[in-house]
């Protein structure tokens, strides 16, 4: 009877020690998971900040490209109008010259 009681007590002590060790492992894993979760949250915040920064840069770049495009369009339109006026003046000049030449040839 005493021997069985000693065996049960020993088994109880061993089991109690194992339970304590497992509790410590669980607590360590919980701490590790908390650290990993915190690191993950920090990484997510960093990526969100990077995305916001990129969106801001993109918005500014789009605005700049739009302004440059508008300026180029205005410049090209102005050049086109000047070229058209010049060509019309040349055309009128050559018509007058041709008319004068025809009058000289006719006379």
ZIMO-V580790 format. One record per residue. RES is the residue in one small letter. PSI is psi in degrees with one decimal (NA if undefined). D_CENTER is the distance of its C-alpha to the mean C-alpha in Angstrom with 2 decimals. Layout:
# ZIMO-V580790
RES&PSI&D_CENTER, RES&PSI&D_CENTER
This chain:
# ZIMO-V580790
x&-45.6&77.03, x&-40.5&76.08, x&-42.8&74.35, x&-40.2&72.25, x&-41.2&71.41, x&-39.8&70.31, x&-42.8&68.19, x&-43.5&66.51, x&-43.1&65.94, x&-45.4&64.48, x&-40.5&62.26, x&-44.9&61.20, x&-43.6&60.39, x&-45.8&58.43, x&-41.2&56.51, x&-40.9&55.90, x&-42.6&54.57, x&-40.8&52.29, x&-42.7&50.98, x&-42.2&50.29, x&-42.2&48.49, x&-38.1&46.38, x&-42.3&45.62, x&-41.6&44.49, x&-41.5&42.28, x&-44.1&40.79, x&-40.1&40.14, x&-43.5&38.56, x&-39.6&36.29, x&-44.4&35.42, x&-43.0&34.53, x&-42.5&32.48, x&-39.3&30.59, x&-43.1&30.03, x&-44.5&28.66, x&-41.5&26.36, x&-42.6&25.20, x&-45.0&24.65, x&-41.7&22.66, x&-44.4&20.54, x&-39.6&20.01, x&-44.9&19.07, x&-41.7&16.50, x&-44.2&15.04, x&-40.8&15.03, x&-45.1&13.40, x&-39.4&10.47, x&-42.0&10.33, x&-41.5&10.60, x&-41.7&7.82, x&-43.5&5.44, x&-42.4&7.63, x&-44.5&7.62, x&-39.0&4.18, x&-40.1&5.26, x&-47.3&8.49, x&-42.0&8.09, x&-43.7&6.93, x&-45.1&9.90, x&-41.5&12.08, x&-40.7&11.59, x&-42.4&12.45, x&-44.7&15.31, x&-44.0&16.53, x&-40.6&16.58, x&-44.1&18.43, x&-44.2&20.86, x&-40.8&21.52, x&-41.8&22.12, x&-42.7&24.43, x&-42.4&26.28, x&-42.1&26.72, x&-44.2&27.99, x&-44.4&30.40, x&-45.5&31.59, x&-39.0&32.18, x&-44.1&33.99, x&-46.0&36.16, x&-40.4&36.98, x&-43.6&37.85, x&-43.8&40.18, x&-45.7&41.86, x&-42.0&42.32, x&-44.0&43.73, x&-43.5&46.16, x&-44.3&47.23, x&-39.0&47.86, x&-38.6&49.82, x&-43.1&51.91, x&-41.6&52.58, x&-46.0&53.54, x&-43.7&55.90, x&-46.8&57.35, x&-33.2&57.98, x&-43.8&59.51, x&-43.3&61.86, x&-43.5&62.72, x&-42.0&63.38, x&-43.3&65.53, x&-41.6&67.46, x&-39.0&67.94, x&-37.6&69.19, x&-38.8&71.61, x&-42.3&72.88, x&-31.5&73.33, x&-28.6&75.03, x&NA&77.51
